[in-house]
Amino acid sequence: MTSRPSSPPEARAGHRAGPLLLLGLLGVCYAVAAIGGLASADAGGTYQSLDRPSWAPPASLFGPVWTVLYGTVAVAAWLYLRRPAAPVRPAMVWWAVQLGLNLAWTPLFFAAGQYGLAFADICLLLLALTATIIAFGRHRRAAALLLLPYAAWVAYAAALNLDLWLDNA
């Protein structure tokens, strides 16, 4: 009887990070979006009532942008996990932290009207996101690159948050 050779560790890791994991990561990211949506049921009205800078985007832009960005956040984690480096945990902890801070922002800003706390949250989000990009980039450049549009949008949102806080306090 001949024994089958075992597959290399990277092949086994890639197998674990298959389509079901991608669906799970997408589910987590879009659950964050859905919870944020519930916490901001009147976000459009609140946003329209604020004194906004001339460079503020229309409210109708946020939904499509976030839909794409949440997808890239999930795919970035999936790509990282397809070729994990030891240890995987620190990078994925940063990924989870930034997603949690993302989740916290919407209720702080829209439901509670706490623009200053929301700004503090988004600054922490940027730090956690930067740590995630660095951690992903050490082992999977494509995963880190996928997070760059998200980082740019969050930086833009942070600037907008600051302006809204200062002009509407």
C-alpha positions as a LaTeX table, in Angstrom:
\begin{tabular}{lrrr}
\hline
Residue & $x$ (\AA) & $y$ (\AA) & $z$ (\AA) \\
\hline
Met1 & 0.00 & 0.00 & 0.00 \\
Thr2 & 1.42 & 3.35 & $-1.00$ \\
Ser3 & 0.93 & 6.37 & 1.21 \\
Arg4 & $-0.01$ & 9.64 & $-0.36$ \\
Pro5 & 2.40 & 12.48 & 0.14 \\
Ser6 & 1.04 & 15.22 & 2.35 \\
Ser7 & 0.48 & 18.59 & 0.81 \\
Pro8 & 2.80 & 21.41 & 1.77 \\
Pro9 & 1.63 & 23.71 & 4.61 \\
Glu10 & 0.98 & 26.63 & 2.26 \\
Ala11 & $-1.37$ & 24.48 & 0.17 \\
Arg12 & $-3.26$ & 23.38 & 3.28 \\
Ala13 & $-3.52$ & 26.99 & 4.49 \\
Gly14 & $-4.81$ & 28.12 & 1.10 \\
His15 & $-7.37$ & 25.34 & 1.16 \\
Arg16 & $-8.67$ & 26.53 & 4.54 \\
Ala17 & $-8.99$ & 30.04 & 3.11 \\
Gly18 & $-11.36$ & 28.94 & 0.37 \\
Pro19 & $-14.68$ & 30.31 & $-0.82$ \\
Leu20 & $-16.49$ & 29.61 & 2.45 \\
Leu21 & $-14.03$ & 31.76 & 4.35 \\
Leu22 & $-14.45$ & 34.53 & 1.78 \\
Leu23 & $-18.22$ & 34.35 & 2.21 \\
Gly24 & $-17.78$ & 34.49 & 5.98 \\
Leu25 & $-15.51$ & 37.53 & 5.79 \\
Leu26 & $-17.93$ & 39.24 & 3.41 \\
Gly27 & $-20.73$ & 38.40 & 5.83 \\
Val28 & $-18.85$ & 39.97 & 8.74 \\
Cys29 & $-18.06$ & 43.14 & 6.78 \\
Tyr30 & $-21.59$ & 43.55 & 5.45 \\
Ala31 & $-23.01$ & 42.83 & 8.92 \\
Val32 & $-20.98$ & 45.79 & 10.16 \\
Ala33 & $-22.51$ & 47.84 & 7.35 \\
Ala34 & $-26.03$ & 46.66 & 8.22 \\
Ile35 & $-25.62$ & 47.41 & 11.93 \\
Gly36 & $-24.27$ & 50.83 & 11.03 \\
Gly37 & $-27.29$ & 51.33 & 8.80 \\
Leu38 & $-29.63$ & 50.48 & 11.66 \\
Ala39 & $-27.80$ & 52.90 & 13.94 \\
Ser40 & $-28.14$ & 55.66 & 11.38 \\
Ala41 & $-31.71$ & 55.31 & 10.21 \\
Asp42 & $-31.97$ & 59.09 & 9.78 \\
Ala43 & $-28.39$ & 59.64 & 8.60 \\
Gly44 & $-29.46$ & 61.35 & 5.39 \\
Gly45 & $-31.61$ & 63.87 & 7.23 \\
Thr46 & $-28.95$ & 64.46 & 9.87 \\
Tyr47 & $-26.26$ & 64.91 & 7.24 \\
Gln48 & $-28.42$ & 67.34 & 5.24 \\
Ser49 & $-29.11$ & 69.41 & 8.37 \\
Leu50 & $-25.41$ & 69.92 & 9.13 \\
Asp51 & $-23.39$ & 72.90 & 8.04 \\
Arg52 & $-21.17$ & 71.10 & 5.51 \\
Pro53 & $-18.03$ & 72.29 & 3.73 \\
Ser54 & $-18.11$ & 72.79 & $-0.03$ \\
Trp55 & $-15.99$ & 69.67 & $-0.48$ \\
Ala56 & $-18.45$ & 67.40 & 1.35 \\
Pro57 & $-19.84$ & 64.66 & $-0.90$ \\
Pro58 & $-23.57$ & 64.27 & $-1.50$ \\
Ala59 & $-25.29$ & 61.87 & 0.89 \\
Ser60 & $-26.11$ & 59.57 & $-2.05$ \\
Leu61 & $-22.41$ & 58.77 & $-2.54$ \\
Phe62 & $-21.84$ & 57.12 & 0.83 \\
Gly63 & $-23.84$ & 53.93 & 0.23 \\
Pro64 & $-22.16$ & 52.90 & $-3.03$ \\
Val65 & $-18.68$ & 53.81 & $-1.78$ \\
Trp66 & $-19.06$ & 51.86 & 1.46 \\
Thr67 & $-20.54$ & 48.87 & $-0.37$ \\
Val68 & $-17.39$ & 48.58 & $-2.47$ \\
Leu69 & $-15.03$ & 49.33 & 0.41 \\
Tyr70 & $-16.52$ & 46.71 & 2.74 \\
Gly71 & $-16.07$ & 44.17 & $-0.05$ \\
Thr72 & $-12.39$ & 45.09 & $-0.45$ \\
Val73 & $-11.85$ & 44.88 & 3.32 \\
Ala74 & $-13.18$ & 41.31 & 3.25 \\
Val75 & $-11.21$ & 40.30 & 0.15 \\
Ala76 & $-8.01$ & 41.78 & 1.62 \\
Ala77 & $-8.34$ & 39.61 & 4.73 \\
Trp78 & $-9.15$ & 36.60 & 2.59 \\
Leu79 & $-6.09$ & 37.13 & 0.39 \\
Tyr80 & $-3.93$ & 37.49 & 3.47 \\
Leu81 & $-5.31$ & 34.28 & 4.95 \\
Arg82 & $-4.78$ & 32.39 & 1.67 \\
Arg83 & $-1.04$ & 32.79 & 2.16 \\
Pro84 & $-0.72$ & 33.31 & 5.88 \\
Ala85 & 2.51 & 34.00 & 7.64 \\
Ala86 & 3.21 & 32.79 & 11.09 \\
Pro87 & 1.69 & 34.16 & 13.19 \\
Val88 & $-1.59$ & 35.17 & 11.56 \\
Arg89 & $-3.21$ & 36.38 & 14.75 \\
Pro90 & $-1.64$ & 39.89 & 15.08 \\
Ala91 & $-2.62$ & 40.94 & 11.57 \\
Met92 & $-6.15$ & 39.63 & 11.96 \\
Val93 & $-6.49$ & 41.22 & 15.40 \\
Trp94 & $-5.65$ & 44.58 & 13.81 \\
Trp95 & $-8.15$ & 43.80 & 11.04 \\
Ala96 & $-10.86$ & 43.07 & 13.62 \\
Val97 & $-10.00$ & 46.16 & 15.69 \\
Gln98 & $-10.29$ & 48.49 & 12.70 \\
Leu99 & $-13.59$ & 46.88 & 11.76 \\
Gly100 & $-14.87$ & 47.33 & 15.33 \\
Leu101 & $-13.85$ & 50.99 & 15.33 \\
Asn102 & $-15.57$ & 51.36 & 11.96 \\
Leu103 & $-18.71$ & 49.87 & 13.49 \\
Ala104 & $-18.56$ & 52.28 & 16.45 \\
Trp105 & $-18.29$ & 55.43 & 14.33 \\
Thr106 & $-21.79$ & 55.50 & 12.83 \\
Pro107 & $-23.72$ & 55.29 & 16.12 \\
Leu108 & $-21.38$ & 57.84 & 17.69 \\
Phe109 & $-21.80$ & 60.32 & 14.86 \\
Phe110 & $-25.38$ & 59.84 & 13.73 \\
Ala111 & $-27.31$ & 58.20 & 16.57 \\
Ala112 & $-25.60$ & 59.97 & 19.48 \\
Gly113 & $-24.56$ & 63.17 & 17.71 \\
Gln114 & $-21.17$ & 62.91 & 19.41 \\
Tyr115 & $-19.06$ & 64.43 & 16.64 \\
Gly116 & $-15.97$ & 64.84 & 18.82 \\
Leu117 & $-16.07$ & 61.24 & 20.05 \\
Ala118 & $-16.70$ & 60.10 & 16.50 \\
Phe119 & $-13.60$ & 62.03 & 15.42 \\
Ala120 & $-11.52$ & 60.35 & 18.16 \\
Asp121 & $-12.90$ & 57.00 & 17.01 \\
Ile122 & $-12.06$ & 57.61 & 13.35 \\
Cys123 & $-8.51$ & 58.68 & 14.30 \\
Leu124 & $-8.09$ & 55.39 & 16.17 \\
Leu125 & $-9.59$ & 53.63 & 13.15 \\
Leu126 & $-6.93$ & 55.17 & 10.93 \\
Leu127 & $-4.18$ & 53.99 & 13.30 \\
Ala128 & $-5.59$ & 50.45 & 13.44 \\
Leu129 & $-6.06$ & 50.42 & 9.68 \\
Thr130 & $-2.46$ & 51.55 & 9.18 \\
Ala131 & $-1.30$ & 48.71 & 11.44 \\
Thr132 & $-3.44$ & 46.29 & 9.42 \\
Ile133 & $-1.98$ & 47.50 & 6.13 \\
Ile134 & 1.57 & 47.14 & 7.47 \\
Ala135 & 0.88 & 43.67 & 8.87 \\
Phe136 & $-0.81$ & 42.48 & 5.67 \\
Gly137 & 1.89 & 44.07 & 3.53 \\
Arg138 & 4.67 & 42.13 & 5.21 \\
His139 & 3.32 & 38.88 & 3.80 \\
Arg140 & 0.76 & 39.65 & 1.11 \\
Arg141 & 1.24 & 42.91 & $-0.76$ \\
Ala142 & $-2.01$ & 42.57 & $-2.71$ \\
Ala143 & $-3.97$ & 42.37 & 0.55 \\
Ala144 & $-2.34$ & 45.57 & 1.79 \\
Leu145 & $-2.90$ & 47.36 & $-1.51$ \\
Leu146 & $-6.61$ & 46.49 & $-1.44$ \\
Leu147 & $-6.91$ & 48.40 & 1.82 \\
Leu148 & $-5.42$ & 51.64 & 0.45 \\
Pro149 & $-8.67$ & 53.01 & $-1.08$ \\
Tyr150 & $-10.38$ & 52.28 & 2.24 \\
Ala151 & $-7.62$ & 54.14 & 4.09 \\
Ala152 & $-7.92$ & 57.10 & 1.71 \\
Trp153 & $-11.70$ & 57.24 & 2.19 \\
Val154 & $-11.38$ & 56.98 & 5.98 \\
Ala155 & $-8.78$ & 59.78 & 5.99 \\
Tyr156 & $-11.17$ & 61.91 & 3.90 \\
Ala157 & $-14.02$ & 61.00 & 6.24 \\
Ala158 & $-11.87$ & 61.97 & 9.23 \\
Ala159 & $-11.22$ & 65.40 & 7.73 \\
Leu160 & $-14.93$ & 65.78 & 7.01 \\
Asn161 & $-15.81$ & 64.61 & 10.54 \\
Leu162 & $-13.43$ & 67.20 & 12.01 \\
Asp163 & $-14.89$ & 69.98 & 9.89 \\
Leu164 & $-18.46$ & 68.98 & 10.75 \\
Trp165 & $-17.61$ & 68.82 & 14.45 \\
Leu166 & $-15.97$ & 72.24 & 14.46 \\
Asp167 & $-18.69$ & 73.89 & 12.34 \\
Asn168 & $-21.68$ & 72.29 & 14.09 \\
Ala169 & $-20.64$ & 72.29 & 17.74 \\
\hline
\end{tabular}
